[in-house]
């Protein structure tokens, strides 16, 4: 089956196992996704399956994508994502095929990719965890970055220096998360722990192995 699926983050809650232990979980609406296209090594140079998720007005997409969607006899998709597959698994997929959460099982490990929450402009203490200066009376150095370069040699600031700037709103991957429960009738999957992104944010769930 496909190595991944597209979903939407619904929020967090908690469940209890058979021993009564509390487990924090993230609730995801995963799929159903439609196979939009199958990439082959002969035609594209690599093997992958392109999945579509969510609905979008067909008039709001460009002509190349519109033609791709019309081939599978479906309306436009809000999100299209490629997932790499092995060359041996190309024959298992066909345009128009539906992919659901049934491909996952309880206890399976997955990698989840999402866009972290945007925090706007942040200083070095919040953005990078700098300790800052003394908080005592008379100090004039509290949350400033401090020295960022040299005087005579090399007389410049090196690239990559940790400075204030935009925080969040970046692609984040969390690996080796465990699946706690799968509800195929509701297209719901429960994953242990937190995943990046805000509520209703799009996430990509990739199976391991």
MDTraj code that builds the backbone (N, CA, C; nanometers):
import mdtraj as md
import numpy as np

residues = "UNK UNK UNK UNK UNK UNK UNK UNK UNK UNK UNK UNK UNK UNK UNK UNK UNK UNK UNK UNK UNK UNK UNK UNK UNK UNK UNK UNK UNK UNK UNK UNK UNK UNK UNK UNK UNK UNK UNK UNK UNK UNK UNK UNK UNK UNK UNK UNK UNK UNK UNK UNK UNK UNK UNK UNK UNK UNK UNK UNK UNK UNK UNK UNK UNK UNK UNK UNK UNK UNK UNK UNK UNK UNK UNK UNK UNK UNK UNK UNK UNK UNK UNK UNK UNK UNK UNK UNK UNK UNK UNK UNK UNK UNK UNK UNK UNK UNK UNK UNK UNK UNK UNK UNK UNK UNK UNK UNK UNK UNK UNK UNK UNK UNK UNK UNK UNK UNK UNK UNK UNK UNK UNK UNK UNK UNK UNK UNK UNK UNK UNK UNK UNK UNK UNK UNK UNK UNK UNK UNK UNK UNK UNK UNK UNK UNK UNK UNK UNK UNK UNK UNK UNK UNK UNK UNK UNK UNK UNK UNK UNK UNK UNK UNK UNK UNK UNK UNK UNK UNK UNK UNK UNK UNK UNK UNK UNK UNK UNK UNK UNK UNK UNK UNK UNK UNK UNK UNK UNK UNK UNK UNK UNK UNK UNK UNK UNK UNK UNK UNK UNK UNK UNK UNK UNK UNK UNK UNK UNK".split()
xyz = np.array([
    [0.0833, -0.1197, 0.0000],
    [0.0000, 0.0000, 0.0000],
    [0.0872, 0.1254, 0.0000],
    [0.0204, 0.2393, 0.0041],
    [0.0927, 0.3657, 0.0014],
    [0.1780, 0.3811, 0.1264],
    [0.2869, 0.4519, 0.1127],
    [0.3756, 0.4721, 0.2267],
    [0.3287, 0.5859, 0.3156],
    [0.2232, 0.6563, 0.2763],
    [0.1771, 0.7672, 0.3578],
    [0.0371, 0.8098, 0.3203],
    [-0.0120, 0.9072, 0.3940],
    [-0.1465, 0.9590, 0.3713],
    [-0.1500, 1.1040, 0.4183],
    [-0.2414, 1.1827, 0.3610],
    [-0.2573, 1.3224, 0.3978],
    [-0.3700, 1.3348, 0.4993],
    [-0.3513, 1.4199, 0.5992],
    [-0.4532, 1.4350, 0.7023],
    [-0.4642, 1.5774, 0.7520],
    [-0.5506, 1.5942, 0.8493],
    [-0.5749, 1.7248, 0.9108],
    [-0.5766, 1.7089, 1.0619],
    [-0.5077, 1.7981, 1.1302],
    [-0.5009, 1.7929, 1.2761],
    [-0.6298, 1.8480, 1.3365],
    [-0.6962, 1.7664, 1.4184],
    [-0.8204, 1.8082, 1.4821],
    [-0.7998, 1.8602, 1.6235],
    [-0.6924, 1.8192, 1.6881],
    [-0.6662, 1.8633, 1.8245],
    [-0.6047, 1.7520, 1.9072],
    [-0.5974, 1.7746, 2.0396],
    [-0.5396, 1.6758, 2.1301],
    [-0.6412, 1.6354, 2.2362],
    [-0.6232, 1.5137, 2.2854],
    [-0.7060, 1.4626, 2.3937],
    [-0.6255, 1.3570, 2.4679],
    [-0.6927, 1.2767, 2.5482],
    [-0.6236, 1.1714, 2.6215],
    [-0.7061, 1.0438, 2.6191],
    [-0.6374, 0.9309, 2.6232],
    [-0.7024, 0.8005, 2.6318],
    [-0.6340, 0.7217, 2.7431],
    [-0.6950, 0.6095, 2.7783],
    [-0.6406, 0.5250, 2.8837],
    [-0.6249, 0.3834, 2.8307],
    [-0.5115, 0.3218, 2.8640],
    [-0.4881, 0.1851, 2.8191],
    [-0.5534, 0.0857, 2.9134],
    [-0.5293, -0.0430, 2.8925],
    [-0.5929, -0.1473, 2.9726],
    [-0.5519, -0.1419, 3.1193],
    [-0.4339, -0.0859, 3.1461],
    [-0.3873, -0.0758, 3.2842],
    [-0.4312, 0.0538, 3.3511],
    [-0.5037, 0.1374, 3.2783],
    [-0.5490, 0.2638, 3.3339],
    [-0.4492, 0.3761, 3.3220],
    [-0.3411, 0.3546, 3.2467],
    [-0.2408, 0.4590, 3.2289],
    [-0.2905, 0.5651, 3.1310],
    [-0.2623, 0.6907, 3.1634],
    [-0.3049, 0.8027, 3.0805],
    [-0.2088, 0.8225, 2.9636],
    [-0.2631, 0.8342, 2.8414],
    [-0.1820, 0.8511, 2.7212],
    [-0.2297, 0.9762, 2.6463],
    [-0.1465, 1.0785, 2.6356],
    [-0.1849, 1.1963, 2.5552],
    [-0.1756, 1.1628, 2.4067],
    [-0.2780, 1.1982, 2.3303],
    [-0.2807, 1.1649, 2.1881],
    [-0.3240, 1.2862, 2.1065],
    [-0.2813, 1.2876, 1.9814],
    [-0.3261, 1.3866, 1.8841],
    [-0.4254, 1.3190, 1.7903],
    [-0.5384, 1.3838, 1.7691],
    [-0.6435, 1.3287, 1.6839],
    [-0.6268, 1.3853, 1.5432],
    [-0.6167, 1.2963, 1.4445],
    [-0.5991, 1.3362, 1.3055],
    [-0.7106, 1.2794, 1.2197],
    [-0.7602, 1.3620, 1.1306],
    [-0.8508, 1.3138, 1.0267],
    [-0.7652, 1.2788, 0.9062],
    [-0.7423, 1.1510, 0.8831],
    [-0.6502, 1.1057, 0.7789],
    [-0.7292, 1.0473, 0.6621],
    [-0.7247, 1.1166, 0.5492],
    [-0.7954, 1.0685, 0.4315],
    [-0.9457, 1.0881, 0.4432],
    [-1.0216, 1.0209, 0.3560],
    [-0.9697, 0.9379, 0.2463],
    [-0.9015, 1.0221, 0.1389],
    [-0.7957, 0.9663, 0.0818],
    [-0.7212, 1.0333, -0.0236],
    [-0.7420, 0.9596, -0.1563],
    [-0.7356, 1.0333, -0.2636],
    [-0.7532, 0.9771, -0.3968],
    [-0.6204, 0.9787, -0.4711],
    [-0.5894, 0.8673, -0.5375],
    [-0.4678, 0.8623, -0.6188],
    [-0.4881, 0.9487, -0.7423],
    [-0.4134, 1.0581, -0.7494],
    [-0.4242, 1.1513, -0.8618],
    [-0.3391, 1.1055, -0.9790],
    [-0.2190, 1.0556, -0.9485],
    [-0.1281, 1.0114, -1.0543],
    [-0.0261, 0.9159, -0.9949],
    [0.0289, 0.8307, -1.0792],
    [0.1341, 0.7371, -1.0392],
    [0.2596, 0.7711, -1.1178],
    [0.3671, 0.8068, -1.0480],
    [0.4930, 0.8420, -1.1123],
    [0.5748, 0.7143, -1.1330],
    [0.6250, 0.6946, -1.2524],
    [0.7025, 0.5751, -1.2854],
    [0.8443, 0.6139, -1.3247],
    [0.9417, 0.5248, -1.3008],
    [1.0799, 0.5554, -1.3386],
    [1.0965, 0.5793, -1.4884],
    [1.0174, 0.5112, -1.5702],
    [1.0302, 0.5262, -1.7147],
    [0.9844, 0.6641, -1.7612],
    [0.8776, 0.7151, -1.7002],
    [0.8217, 0.8425, -1.7434],
    [0.8748, 0.9605, -1.6629],
    [0.8925, 0.9408, -1.5301],
    [0.9290, 1.0519, -1.4420],
    [1.0680, 1.0392, -1.3816],
    [1.1284, 0.9204, -1.3909],
    [1.2611, 0.9012, -1.3342],
    [1.2611, 0.8531, -1.1910],
    [1.1449, 0.8346, -1.1314],
    [1.1348, 0.7853, -0.9943],
    [0.9951, 0.7247, -0.9757],
    [0.9789, 0.6484, -0.8681],
    [0.8517, 0.5826, -0.8394],
    [0.7843, 0.6517, -0.7217],
    [0.6629, 0.6991, -0.7428],
    [0.5877, 0.7660, -0.6370],
    [0.4401, 0.7644, -0.6727],
    [0.3590, 0.7895, -0.5727],
    [0.2153, 0.8010, -0.5922],
    [0.1722, 0.9381, -0.5413],
    [0.0953, 1.0102, -0.6221],
    [0.0465, 1.1432, -0.5862],
    [-0.0951, 1.1310, -0.5324],
    [-0.1154, 1.1764, -0.4096],
    [-0.2464, 1.1673, -0.3449],
    [-0.3094, 1.3047, -0.3329],
    [-0.4420, 1.3091, -0.3451],
    [-0.5174, 1.4323, -0.3294],
    [-0.6063, 1.4252, -0.2069],
    [-0.6177, 1.5373, -0.1361],
    [-0.6970, 1.5414, -0.0121],
    [-0.7712, 1.6739, -0.0038],
    [-0.8956, 1.6698, 0.0444],
    [-0.9731, 1.7914, 0.0599],
    [-1.0325, 1.8378, -0.0723],
    [-1.1325, 1.9227, -0.0631],
    [-1.2013, 1.9720, -0.1816],
    [-1.1653, 2.1183, -0.2095],
    [-1.1677, 2.1519, -0.3390],
    [-1.1373, 2.2876, -0.3821],
    [-1.2143, 2.3165, -0.5095],
    [-1.2515, 2.4407, -0.5299],
    [-1.3248, 2.4791, -0.6496],
    [-1.2377, 2.4570, -0.7727],
    [-1.2910, 2.3832, -0.8694],
    [-1.2139, 2.3509, -0.9895],
    [-1.1755, 2.4758, -1.0676],
    [-1.2533, 2.5834, -1.0549],
    [-1.2238, 2.7072, -1.1269],
    [-1.1024, 2.7802, -1.0699],
    [-1.0589, 2.7413, -0.9492],
    [-0.9498, 2.8115, -0.8833],
    [-0.8143, 2.7428, -0.9016],
    [-0.8076, 2.6434, -0.9886],
    [-0.6807, 2.5749, -1.0156],
    [-0.6395, 2.6040, -1.1594],
    [-0.5086, 2.5940, -1.1871],
    [-0.4597, 2.6213, -1.3214],
    [-0.4917, 2.5059, -1.4164],
    [-0.4709, 2.5267, -1.5452],
    [-0.5107, 2.4285, -1.6461],
    [-0.4379, 2.2943, -1.6340],
    [-0.3038, 2.2934, -1.6087],
    [-0.2367, 2.1634, -1.5948],
    [-0.2946, 2.0785, -1.4821],
    [-0.3186, 2.1399, -1.3650],
    [-0.3761, 2.0649, -1.2543],
    [-0.5210, 2.0268, -1.2830],
    [-0.5937, 2.1148, -1.3507],
    [-0.7322, 2.0846, -1.3826],
    [-0.7411, 1.9619, -1.4732],
    [-0.6516, 1.9539, -1.5706],
    [-0.6506, 1.8371, -1.6582],
    [-0.6148, 1.7098, -1.5833],
    [-0.5244, 1.7220, -1.4837],
    [-0.4858, 1.6061, -1.4036],
    [-0.6032, 1.5556, -1.3206],
    [-0.6780, 1.6489, -1.2619],
    [-0.7931, 1.6104, -1.1813],
    [-0.9051, 1.5515, -1.2662],
    [-0.9234, 1.6053, -1.3853],
    [-1.0299, 1.5548, -1.4724],
    [-1.0014, 1.4127, -1.5197],
    [-0.8738, 1.3753, -1.5264],
    [-0.8388, 1.2390, -1.5680],
    [-0.8905, 1.1342, -1.4699],
    [-0.8915, 1.1701, -1.3416],
    [-0.9386, 1.0750, -1.2410],
    [-1.0879, 1.0919, -1.2148],
    [-1.1520, 1.1828, -1.2902],
    [-1.2955, 1.2019, -1.2777],
    [-1.3383, 1.2550, -1.1439],
    [-1.2607, 1.3491, -1.0910],
    [-1.2918, 1.4036, -0.9593],
    [-1.2801, 1.5551, -0.9630],
    [-1.3358, 1.6186, -0.8599],
    [-1.3212, 1.7624, -0.8451],
    [-1.1796, 1.7941, -0.7999],
    [-1.1485, 1.9230, -0.7924],
    [-1.0135, 1.9637, -0.7544],
    [-0.9860, 1.9319, -0.6077],
    [-0.8605, 1.9036, -0.5777],
    [-0.8180, 1.8743, -0.4414],
    [-0.7447, 1.9939, -0.3836],
    [-0.7656, 2.0174, -0.2551],
    [-0.7002, 2.1288, -0.1884],
    [-0.5516, 2.1033, -0.1695],
    [-0.5144, 1.9772, -0.1456],
    [-0.3745, 1.9409, -0.1206],
    [-0.3377, 1.8210, -0.2066],
    [-0.2240, 1.8282, -0.2737],
    [-0.1704, 1.7155, -0.3501],
    [-0.0283, 1.6906, -0.3016],
    [0.0007, 1.5666, -0.2657],
    [0.1312, 1.5326, -0.2077],
    [0.1804, 1.4009, -0.2665],
    [0.3090, 1.3959, -0.2990],
    [0.3702, 1.2728, -0.3486],
    [0.4316, 1.1931, -0.2340],
    [0.4153, 1.0616, -0.2403],
    [0.4792, 0.9702, -0.1464],
    [0.5579, 0.8683, -0.2275],
    [0.6853, 0.8552, -0.1952],
    [0.7709, 0.7615, -0.2673],
    [0.7295, 0.6174, -0.2374],
    [0.7369, 0.5321, -0.3393],
    [0.7088, 0.3896, -0.3257],
    [0.8191, 0.3129, -0.3972],
    [0.8231, 0.1837, -0.3743],
    [0.9201, 0.1002, -0.4448],
    [0.8703, 0.0736, -0.5868],
    [0.9622, 0.0440, -0.6758],
    [0.9238, 0.0161, -0.8142],
    [0.8341, -0.1066, -0.8234],
    [0.8516, -0.2010, -0.7309],
    [0.7686, -0.3220, -0.7326],
    [0.6241, -0.2925, -0.6956],
    [0.5993, -0.1807, -0.6259],
    [0.4643, -0.1516, -0.5809],
    [0.3855, -0.0607, -0.6727],
    [0.4423, -0.0267, -0.7888],
    [0.3726, 0.0644, -0.8807],
    [0.2412, 0.0041, -0.9277],
    [0.2410, -0.1261, -0.9523],
    [0.1208, -0.1911, -1.0048],
    [0.0051, -0.1963, -0.9067],
    [0.0292, -0.1638, -0.7795],
    [-0.0774, -0.1689, -0.6798],
    [-0.1661, -0.0447, -0.6825],
    [-0.1273, 0.0573, -0.7601],
    [-0.2003, 0.1831, -0.7589],
    [-0.2475, 0.2196, -0.8991],
    [-0.3592, 0.2899, -0.9018],
    [-0.4159, 0.3368, -1.0270],
    [-0.4875, 0.4682, -1.0012],
    [-0.4854, 0.5618, -1.0958],
    [-0.5557, 0.6890, -1.0769],
    [-0.7028, 0.6676, -1.0428],
    [-0.7498, 0.7420, -0.9426],
    [-0.8872, 0.7279, -0.8974],
    [-0.9036, 0.6346, -0.7791],
    [-0.7990, 0.5579, -0.7458],
    [-0.8060, 0.4658, -0.6322],
    [-0.8118, 0.5436, -0.5009],
    [-0.8851, 0.4909, -0.4031],
    [-0.9012, 0.5591, -0.2745],
    [-0.8109, 0.4949, -0.1693],
    [-0.7411, 0.5782, -0.0936],
    [-0.6520, 0.5352, 0.0138],
    [-0.7119, 0.5818, 0.1464],
    [-0.7249, 0.4901, 0.2431],
    [-0.7854, 0.5232, 0.3717],
    [-0.6903, 0.4880, 0.4864],
    [-0.7365, 0.5126, 0.6091],
    [-0.6543, 0.4856, 0.7273],
    [-0.6395, 0.3368, 0.7554],
    [-0.7070, 0.2527, 0.6799],
    [-0.6958, 0.1086, 0.7016],
    [-0.5557, 0.0566, 0.6723],
    [-0.4757, 0.1371, 0.6044],
    [-0.3382, 0.0971, 0.5765],
    [-0.2518, 0.0978, 0.7026],
    [-0.2988, 0.1637, 0.8102],
    [-0.2237, 0.1709, 0.9355],
    [-0.2795, 0.0725, 1.0369],
    [-0.1971, 0.0376, 1.1346],
    [-0.2373, -0.0553, 1.2403],
    [-0.1928, -0.0013, 1.3759],
    [-0.2588, -0.0445, 1.4804],
    [-0.2255, -0.0013, 1.6162],
    [-0.0847, -0.0485, 1.6537],
    [-0.0059, 0.0423, 1.7086],
    [0.1314, 0.0110, 1.7464],
    [0.2332, 0.0416, 1.6389],
    [0.1897, 0.0714, 1.5185],
    [0.2822, 0.1019, 1.4104],
    [0.3488, 0.2365, 1.4338],
    [0.4726, 0.2497, 1.3902],
    [0.5471, 0.3746, 1.4014],
    [0.5346, 0.4542, 1.2727],
    [0.5163, 0.5845, 1.2871],
    [0.5016, 0.6729, 1.1716],
    [0.5828, 0.8002, 1.1934],
    [0.6138, 0.8677, 1.0833],
    [0.6722, 1.0014, 1.0863],
    [0.5641, 1.0997, 1.0435],
    [0.5523, 1.2108, 1.1161],
    [0.4491, 1.3104, 1.0860],
    [0.5160, 1.4427, 1.0502],
    [0.4751, 1.4992, 0.9372],
    [0.5299, 1.6259, 0.8892],
    [0.4188, 1.7306, 0.8941],
    [0.4483, 1.8459, 0.9521],
    [0.3512, 1.9540, 0.9603],
    [0.4203, 2.0884, 0.9604],
    [0.3399, 2.1941, 0.9552],
    [0.3911, 2.3316, 0.9601],
    [0.3686, 2.3844, 1.1015],
    [0.4760, 2.4205, 1.1694],
    [0.4662, 2.4669, 1.3071],
    [0.3914, 2.5992, 1.3158],
    [0.3403, 2.6305, 1.4337],
    [0.2685, 2.7553, 1.4553],
    [0.3632, 2.8742, 1.4373],
    [0.3160, 2.9773, 1.3690],
    [0.3957, 3.0979, 1.3515],
    [0.3925, 3.1834, 1.4773],
    [0.5093, 3.2258, 1.5238],
    [0.5193, 3.3078, 1.6455],
    [0.5621, 3.4507, 1.6166],
    [0.5768, 3.4845, 1.4897],
    [0.6157, 3.6205, 1.4560],
    [0.7624, 3.6484, 1.4868],
    [0.7941, 3.7759, 1.5061],
    [0.9317, 3.8168, 1.5358],
    [0.9620, 3.7862, 1.6819],
    [1.0741, 3.7216, 1.7076],
    [1.1118, 3.6825, 1.8434],
    [1.2585, 3.7144, 1.8677],
    [1.2890, 3.7435, 1.9922],
    [1.4269, 3.7698, 2.0309],
    [1.5042, 3.6410, 2.0507],
    [1.6328, 3.6553, 2.0880],
    [1.7189, 3.5382, 2.0985],
    [1.6825, 3.4507, 2.2182],
    [1.6256, 3.5074, 2.3235],
    [1.5893, 3.4273, 2.4409],
    [1.4754, 3.3326, 2.4058],
    [1.3722, 3.3832, 2.3374],
    [1.2596, 3.3004, 2.3007],
    [1.2902, 3.2115, 2.1801],
    [1.3648, 3.2656, 2.0844],
    [1.3896, 3.1936, 1.9599],
    [1.4950, 3.0854, 1.9734],
    [1.6015, 3.1137, 2.0476],
    [1.7138, 3.0199, 2.0555],
    [1.7424, 2.9698, 2.1966],
    [1.6725, 3.0228, 2.2969],
    [1.6957, 2.9763, 2.4336],
    [1.8158, 3.0381, 2.5005],
    [1.8591, 3.1575, 2.4578],
    [1.9705, 3.2239, 2.5246],
    [1.9347, 3.2508, 2.6711],
    [2.0339, 3.2475, 2.7572],
    [2.0102, 3.2723, 2.8995],
    [1.9875, 3.4195, 2.9301],
    [2.0451, 3.5066, 2.8494],
    [2.0330, 3.6494, 2.8775],
    [2.1284, 3.6925, 2.9875],
    [2.1174, 3.8194, 3.0228],
    [2.2062, 3.8727, 3.1259],
    [2.1456, 3.8649, 3.2653],
    [2.2095, 3.9298, 3.3574],
    [2.1642, 3.9290, 3.4964],
    [2.0345, 4.0075, 3.5101],
    [1.9496, 3.9639, 3.6015],
    [1.8218, 4.0325, 3.6255],
    [1.8299, 4.1239, 3.7473],
    [1.9503, 4.1473, 3.7964],
    [1.9673, 4.2265, 3.9185],
    [1.9564, 4.3761, 3.8901],
    [1.9373, 4.4508, 3.9970],
    [1.9255, 4.5973, 3.9867],
    [2.0562, 4.6575, 3.9365],
    [2.0445, 4.7453, 3.8401],
    [2.1620, 4.8121, 3.7863],
    [2.2146, 4.7524, 3.6584],
    [2.1710, 4.6306, 3.6265],
    [2.2174, 4.5672, 3.5034],
    [2.1468, 4.6278, 3.3823],
    [2.2207, 4.6472, 3.2765],
    [2.1628, 4.6990, 3.1528],
    [2.1685, 4.5949, 3.0408],
    [2.1908, 4.4719, 3.0811],
    [2.1986, 4.3626, 2.9826],
    [2.1081, 4.2494, 3.0308],
    [1.9879, 4.2382, 2.9720],
    [1.8910, 4.1377, 3.0161],
    [1.8623, 4.0328, 2.9083],
    [1.7983, 4.0720, 2.7983],
    [1.7573, 3.9760, 2.6956],
    [1.8232, 4.0057, 2.5602],
    [1.9331, 4.0776, 2.5608],
    [2.0036, 4.1116, 2.4369],
    [2.0920, 3.9955, 2.3925],
    [2.1248, 3.9876, 2.2619],
    [2.2082, 3.8764, 2.2128],
    [2.3542, 3.8862, 2.2528],
    [2.4047, 4.0042, 2.2848],
    [2.5459, 4.0175, 2.3203],
    [2.6327, 4.0338, 2.1966],
    [2.7602, 4.0052, 2.2098],
    [2.8546, 4.0224, 2.0997],
    [2.8247, 3.9225, 1.9881],
    [2.8282, 3.9706, 1.8629],
    [2.7975, 3.8823, 1.7506],
    [2.9132, 3.8734, 1.6511],
    [3.0249, 3.9375, 1.6772],
    [3.1347, 3.9316, 1.5825],
    [3.2677, 3.9664, 1.6461],
    [3.3683, 3.9877, 1.5628],
    [3.5015, 4.0195, 1.6090],
    [3.5368, 4.1620, 1.5692],
    [3.6389, 4.2149, 1.6307],
    [3.6779, 4.3540, 1.6058],
    [3.7677, 4.3650, 1.4833],
    [3.8935, 4.3320, 1.4966],
    [3.9876, 4.3519, 1.3870],
    [3.9858, 4.2363, 1.2875],
    [3.9810, 4.1133, 1.3380],
    [3.9892, 3.9972, 1.2507],
    [3.8828, 3.8955, 1.2918],
    [3.7883, 3.8600, 1.2074],
    [3.7778, 3.8907, 1.0637],
    [3.6956, 4.0154, 1.0326],
    [3.6593, 4.0932, 1.1329],
    [3.5870, 4.2197, 1.1138],
    [3.4518, 4.2007, 1.0456],
    [3.3844, 4.0927, 1.0772],
    [3.2510, 4.0695, 1.0209],
    [3.1776, 3.9676, 1.1077],
    [3.0496, 3.9535, 1.0813],
    [2.9683, 3.8545, 1.1513],
    [2.9513, 3.7321, 1.0625],
    [2.9808, 3.6156, 1.1145],
    [2.9718, 3.4927, 1.0358],
    [2.8272, 3.4590, 1.0015],
    [2.8074, 3.3947, 0.8869],
    [2.6754, 3.3486, 0.8477],
    [2.6266, 3.2403, 0.9446],
    [2.4958, 3.2384, 0.9678],
    [2.4396, 3.1374, 1.0564],
    [2.4374, 3.1769, 1.2019],
    [2.4814, 3.2967, 1.2338],
    [2.4801, 3.3431, 1.3719],
    [2.3367, 3.3491, 1.4227],
    [2.3129, 3.3006, 1.5434],
    [2.1786, 3.2997, 1.6013],
    [2.1418, 3.4404, 1.6483],
    [2.0423, 3.4975, 1.5804],
    [2.0006, 3.6342, 1.6064],
    [1.8485, 3.6413, 1.6148],
    [1.7927, 3.7536, 1.6553],
    [1.6465, 3.7678, 1.6546],
    [1.5913, 3.7541, 1.5136],
    [1.4680, 3.7098, 1.5025],
    [1.4073, 3.6944, 1.3702],
    [1.2755, 3.6193, 1.3769],
    [1.2302, 3.5744, 1.2613],
    [1.1000, 3.5071, 1.2510],
    [1.1064, 3.3691, 1.3171],
    [1.0064, 3.3398, 1.3985],
    [1.0020, 3.2129, 1.4709],
    [0.8788, 3.1350, 1.4285],
    [0.8961, 3.0059, 1.4031],
    [0.7845, 2.9192, 1.3689],
    [0.7479, 2.9278, 1.2219],
    [0.6278, 2.8745, 1.1881],
    [0.5785, 2.8707, 1.0505],
    [0.6802, 2.8023, 0.9597],
    [0.7335, 2.6894, 1.0065],
    [0.8350, 2.6159, 0.9317],
    [0.7967, 2.4679, 0.9265],
    [0.8465, 2.4004, 0.8278],
    [0.8201, 2.2572, 0.8117],
    [0.8958, 2.1799, 0.9197],
    [0.8226, 2.0980, 0.9953],
    [0.8811, 2.0222, 1.1055],
    [0.8418, 1.8750, 1.0905],
    [0.9385, 1.7864, 1.1102],
    [0.9142, 1.6431, 1.1044],
    [0.9390, 1.5816, 1.2417],
    [0.8399, 1.5092, 1.2926],
    [0.8548, 1.4361, 1.4188],
    [0.8550, 1.2871, 1.3850],
    [0.9612, 1.2177, 1.4246],
    [0.9795, 1.0788, 1.3836],
    [0.9421, 0.9799, 1.4938],
    [0.9127, 0.8584, 1.4485],
    [0.8902, 0.7427, 1.5358],
    [0.7784, 0.7668, 1.6374],
    [0.6647, 0.8151, 1.5906],
    [0.5477, 0.8296, 1.6761],
    [0.4622, 0.7035, 1.6651],
    [0.4038, 0.6623, 1.7770],
    [0.3277, 0.5383, 1.7813],
    [0.1789, 0.5642, 1.7598],
    [0.1151, 0.4769, 1.6834],
    [-0.0288, 0.4853, 1.6612],
    [-0.1005, 0.4162, 1.7763],
    [-0.1883, 0.4889, 1.8441],
    [-0.2612, 0.4357, 1.9590],
    [-0.3920, 0.3686, 1.9164],
    [-0.4617, 0.4297, 1.8196],
    [-0.5887, 0.3726, 1.7754],
    [-0.6191, 0.4194, 1.6340],
    [-0.6949, 0.3363, 1.5612],
    [-0.7371, 0.3667, 1.4250],
    [-0.8869, 0.3439, 1.4159],
    [-0.9595, 0.4439, 1.3646],
    [-1.1051, 0.4335, 1.3494],
    [-1.1395, 0.4527, 1.2017],
    [-1.1400, 0.3432, 1.1233],
    [-1.1637, 0.3551, 0.9783],
    [-1.3007, 0.4106, 0.9437],
    [-1.4026, 0.3841, 1.0262],
    [-1.5372, 0.4309, 0.9944],
    [-1.5492, 0.5830, 1.0027],
    [-1.4597, 0.6466, 1.0802],
    [-1.4627, 0.7918, 1.0950],
    [-1.3408, 0.8588, 1.0324],
    [-1.2530, 0.7810, 0.9670],
    [-1.1290, 0.8334, 0.9080],
    [-1.0431, 0.9033, 1.0131],
    [-1.0393, 0.8453, 1.1333],
    [-0.9674, 0.9044, 1.2453],
    [-0.8504, 0.8150, 1.2839],
    [-0.7404, 0.8795, 1.3179],
    [-0.6235, 0.8086, 1.3686],
    [-0.5711, 0.8831, 1.4907],
    [-0.5389, 0.8096, 1.5966],
    [-0.4865, 0.8679, 1.7198],
    [-0.3387, 0.8363, 1.7296],
    [-0.2567, 0.9410, 1.7433],
    [-0.1118, 0.9253, 1.7500],
    [-0.0633, 0.9735, 1.8854],
    [0.0222, 0.8952, 1.9474],
    [0.0731, 0.9284, 2.0800],
    [0.1610, 1.0526, 2.0759],
    [0.1351, 1.1449, 2.1684],
    [0.2166, 1.2655, 2.1788],
    [0.1663, 1.3788, 2.0923],
    [0.2444, 1.4845, 2.0871],
    [0.2086, 1.6050, 2.0120],
    [0.2749, 1.6038, 1.8754],
    [0.2107, 1.6689, 1.7803],
    [0.2669, 1.6848, 1.6471],
    [0.2644, 1.8334, 1.6113],
    [0.3491, 1.8768, 1.5192],
    [0.3550, 2.0202, 1.4871],
    [0.2298, 2.0682, 1.4158],
    [0.1993, 2.1967, 1.4331],
    [0.0895, 2.2581, 1.3599],
    [-0.0243, 2.3021, 1.4485],
    [-0.1059, 2.3904, 1.3943],
    [-0.2233, 2.4395, 1.4642],
    [-0.3434, 2.3519, 1.4314],
    [-0.4541, 2.3772, 1.4974],
    [-0.5771, 2.3042, 1.4707],
    [-0.6198, 2.3264, 1.3265],
    [-0.6649, 2.2201, 1.2611],
    [-0.7058, 2.2200, 1.1203],
    [-0.5878, 2.2336, 1.0250],
    [-0.4660, 2.2210, 1.0770],
    [-0.3482, 2.2257, 0.9913],
    [-0.3289, 2.0954, 0.9158],
    [-0.2753, 2.1042, 0.7941],
    [-0.2511, 1.9867, 0.7114],
    [-0.1228, 1.9167, 0.7565],
    [-0.1287, 1.7836, 0.7662],
    [-0.0116, 1.7046, 0.8052],
    [0.0044, 1.5881, 0.7074],
    [0.1267, 1.5391, 0.6982],
    [0.1573, 1.4242, 0.6153],
    [0.2064, 1.3116, 0.7056],
    [0.1394, 1.1967, 0.6986],
    [0.1709, 1.0833, 0.7840],
    [0.2406, 0.9772, 0.6992],
    [0.3635, 0.9456, 0.7347],
    [0.4430, 0.8498, 0.6579],
    [0.4676, 0.7241, 0.7406],
    [0.4303, 0.6094, 0.6882],
    [0.4544, 0.4839, 0.7562],
    [0.6006, 0.4446, 0.7499],
    [0.6461, 0.3758, 0.8536],
    [0.7841, 0.3295, 0.8619],
    [0.7868, 0.1795, 0.8365],
    [0.8704, 0.1389, 0.7433],
    [0.8830, -0.0040, 0.7163],
    [0.7774, -0.0548, 0.6201],
])
top = md.Topology()
chain = top.add_chain()
for i, resn in enumerate(residues, 1):
    res = top.add_residue(resn, chain, resSeq=i)
    for name in ("N", "CA", "C"):
        top.add_atom(name, md.element.get_by_symbol(name[0]), res)
traj = md.Trajectory(xyz[None], top)
